[in-house]
Amino acid sequence: MPIQLENNKRTAIAGKLAEMKAYQNLIIANEEILIQACSDRELSNRLEDFIRDDRKNLGILDTVIVQYGVKAEPSPKVQKEIETVGEMMQDPEFTLFEKVTKHELLKHKQAMSGILVHKAAQVVGADIEVAIAPLNTVNVENRAHQEQLKGMMESLSTLELTGQPADQGLWARVQDGMAALSGIAGSVVSRTDDEISIRDVIRMDHLKVKTLFRQIKDTEDPQKLEEYFGQVYQDLSIHSEAEEEVLYPAVRPYYNDTQKLYDEQAEMKKMLDQIKAMDPNNTVEFKAAIARVREAANAHMDEEERDVFSYLKDSFGDEQQKQLATDFKTAKSKLQDKPLSTTSSK
């Protein structure tokens, strides 16, 4: 029985990530409108801080989607809602308070979507948790923005109802709420998307694949074996093609064993195709075949991190490494848009 490479649970999570990206674009567009409409300098300064965070978080979402490795589109329902909210933000009949209130609800929805994705990842697979880890930053910052937006709503509603500014103690309470969120965040590190180097991106890919191999080793369930191998097949296939398109040509002038890397990946692709034709219900043979490709893949990944990374660090500047990371993610994203010729849906 040939392996079927798609999985409904993973596709559902991909759909939620696509919705988060669509809402993130809407949030940025809303903030551009709110900044123009806001005459209070303190409030507009906070909105300008939001938009810097949100543009960075859009980059993080792009990285998470590429690392996750399964593409989807927002549902027609979500696309219609985004269009409706966009029209409201442009409508002069709605007050600034009403628009900020709608924006706070969007931030809440975005934060809850991030939590939902994490909870789903815990159920579906540890490899998903690895891929979406950068989403923690987006979730925490959305919650912090929510606290500030609540303060803005109090200020705007007081001004609209009384013509007088709100109690100056308001922002102190907001700051207390943000401090509490920072404590919850713990060791979450915020970093802009363009700070990620090619070594970071490749290392994240390697960690995800190693996690998948560990999940395969730990299960005897044929359905889980099929699911995890399907993801290994897609991730390794796309990762290797992106490396051959972006990374290997770049390091060839500095690394004499580049052809060996091409040859190792060609051999792994053959092994993956052989496993894809096997029946996961024959768990002993199936897992033994995967163990062989795991050994080859681990040796290959270790070689890259030990040797190739050293040449990247010594021969390429920070900006060059960031550009390679951007090119690598772009290549992966384009490859993910192309269905694998052997993929079929459950």
N, C-alpha and C positions, 0 to 999 in steps of 0.2 A: 504494500500500500504506500504510494508516494506521499511524502510529507506535504501537508498543506501549510503554507507559510503565514497566512493571515489568521488573526485571532480577534474575536469580537470584543473581548474585554480590553485588549490593548488599543483597538480602534476607537472604542468609546472614550478612553482617556485622551487619545489624540484629538478627538472632537472637542473635549473640554479645554484642552490647551489652545486649540484654534480659536475657540470662543474667547478665551482670556486675551489672546493677542488682538482680536477684533475690538474687544472692550477697551484694551489699553490704548489703541489708536483713538477711540472715541474720547477717552478721558483726556488725552493730550489736546485734542481739538476743542473740547469743552473748556479746558483751562486757558487756552489762547483767547477764547471768547470772553471768559470771566475776567481776565486781566484787563482787557479793553474796556469792560463795562464797570469796573470797580474804581471808584474815586478815592477810597480810603487807602492811604499809602501803606499802612501796616498790613491790611488784608491783601493788597496786591503783591506786596513783598513775599508774603507767605505763599501765594499762588505761584509766584515765579520760582520759589524753592520747590514747590510741588512738581512743576513742569520739568525742572532739571532732573529730579528723581524719576519722574515717569518716563522721560526719554531714555534714561539709563535702563530702567526696568523693561522697556520695550526691547532693548538689546539683549537683556538677560533672557527674556521670553523667547526671542529668536534662537539663542544658544540652546536653551532647554529643549525646544522643539526639534532642533537638528540632532542633539544628543539622544533624545528619546527615540528617534528613528522611524516613527510612524506618522504619516501625514494625513490630515483630514481638513475639512472645511467647516466653518460655522453653519449651524442649521438655518434654514429660511426664517424660522421664528426669531432667532437672534439677530439676523441681518435686518429684519423688519423693525425690531425694537431699536436697534442702533440708528436706523434711518429716522424713526419717530423722535427719539431723544435729540438727534442732531437738529431736526426742524424746530423743536421746542427751544433749544438754546439760541436759535437765530430769531425767534419770535419776540418782538418788542412788547407784546401784551403780557408776557410773564415777567414778574419782578426778579431782581437779582437774588432776593431771598429764596424764591421758588426755584431758581436755577441752581443755586448752591445746594438746596435741599435735594434736588434730583441728583446732583453730582455726588453728594455724600452717600446716597443709596447705591450708586454705581460702585463707589469705593468699597462699600460693604459687600456687594455682590462679588467683586473681584477678590476680596480677601477670603470670602467663603468658598469661592471656586478653587482658590489655591489650597485651602484646607481639604476640600473634597478630593482633589487630585492626590494629595499626600495620603489620605485615608485609603483611597482606592489602590494606590501603589503598595501599601502595606499588605493588602489582600492578594494582589495579583503577582507581585514578584519583587525581590530585593533589587534586581537590576534596574527596575523602574525608579526605585527610591534613589539609586545612585545617579541616574540620568537627570532627575528633576531636582537634585539637591540645591542648585542655585536659586530655585524658586522661593526658598526661605526668605531671601532678602526682599523679594517683591511682596510677599505676604506681610512681613513685619512692617515695611514702610507704608503699605496700604492701610494697615491698622493705625499707625501713627498719624497718617493724613486724616483718617476718620475723626480722630480726637480733635484735631485742629479745625476741621470743617464744622464739627458741632459747636465749637466756640464761635466761628464765623456766623453760623446760623443764629445763635443767641444775639450776637452783636447787631446783625442786620435786621432781625425781627424787632428788637428794641428800638432801633433807629426808625424803622418804618412805622411803628405803632405810636411812638412818643415824640419823635423828632429829636431825641436826645441820645447821646452815646451810652453804651451799656456800662455796667459796673467794671471798673478797671481791674477788679480781682478775678475777672473772668479768665484771662489768659494764664494766670497762676494755676488755676485748676486744670487748664488744658496742659500746661507743662508737667503737672503732676501725673496726668494720665499718660503722657508720652514717656515719662521716666519709668512708669510701671511697665509699659510695653518694652522698653529697652532692657529691663530686667528679665522679662519673659524671653526675649530674643537670645539671651545668653551669649554664646560665642559666634553667632551668625556674623559673618564678615561681609560687608557691602563693598563691592568693587564694580567699577564700570566695565561694560562689555569689552571696550577696546583695550583694557589692561590685560586681557587674556592672551597669552602667547601661544605659539604653535605647540610648544611642549605641554602646556596646560591642557589644550584641546585633545591632543593625542593620548595623554595620560588618562583623561576622563573616559575616552573610548576604551582604552585597555582595561580600566577598572570595571567598566560595565560588562565587558565580555568575560572577564575573569569571574565576575559575580554570576553571570549566566552559567558558566561551566560548573561553578560550585553548586548551583541549584540543580543542575542536571545530575551531578554526582550524588546529591542527597535525596533524590526521589526515585521511586520505582513505579510511579503512576504513568502509564503510557500517554495519557492525555497531556500531562504536564511535560513529559519528555518531548512530545511533539511541539508544544507551545514554546518551550525554552529553546529547543534546537532551531525552530523557525526563526526566532529572534536572533540567535547566534548567526545563522546563515545570512540573514539580511544585513546585520551589523558588520560582520567581517567582510562580506562582499563589497559593501559600499565604502567601508573604511579603507580597504585595500585599493580600490579603484581611485579614491580621492588621494591617497598617498602617492600612487603612481602618476597621477595627473599633476599634483602640486609639490609634494615633499621631496620625492626622490630626484626629480630633475634639478631641484634647487640645491640639494646636498651633493650631487654627483661630483662637482669639481673639488669637493673637500674630503669626500669619503670614498676610499678606493673599493670598498666591498658593496657598493650600491647594487650591482648586478645580482649579487647573492640575495639581497632583499627581494628583488623582483622574482627570482627563481623560487625562493621559499614561499612567497605568496601564491605563485602559480601552482605549486604542489598542494598548498592548503585548499585552493579552490577545487582541485580535482577530488580531494578527500571529502570536502563538503558536498559536492555533487553526488558522490557515491553514497554518502549517508542519506541524502535527501530521497534516494530511491529505495531506502530500506523501510521495513515495517517496525514502528516503535513498540508494537505489542510484543515483539521479540526483544525484551528489554536487555537480556544478557549481551547479545551480539550488538544491539544498537548502542548501548552504553560503552561497550568495548571499543567500537569504532570512534565514538566521540572522544574517548580517553586518548586515542592516538592523535586526533587532530588537536585536542587540548594541549598535549605535550609539545606538538610542533608550534602551535600558536603562542604558548607561553615562552618558549625559547626565542621565537621571533620577536615578541614584544619586549622581552628582557634585553635582547640585543639592541633594539631601537633605543630603549631608555638608557642603556649603559653607554653605547657607542655613538649613535646618531645624535642623541641629545647633547653629548659633549661637544660635537662639532657644531651643532646649532648655537650653543652657548658661546663658543669661542670665535665663530666665524660670522655670526649674524648679530647686528645691533638689535636693541629692544624694538625699535619701530619696524625693522625688517621682520622680526619674529611675530609681531602683532599683525602685520600685513599677510604673512604666510597663514596665520590663524584665520583671518578673514577669508582668504582665498580657499583654504581647506574647507571651512564651513559652507561657503558658497557652492563648492564642488559637491559636497555631501548633499546639500539641499536639492540641487538639480538632479542628482542621481536618485534621491528619494522620491522625486516627482515622477520618475519613470518606473512603472511597474515591472518587477522582475518577470522575465518571460515565462518562468515556471510557476509563478504564484497563482494560487487559486483560493477562493474564499470558502470558509466553513458555512 
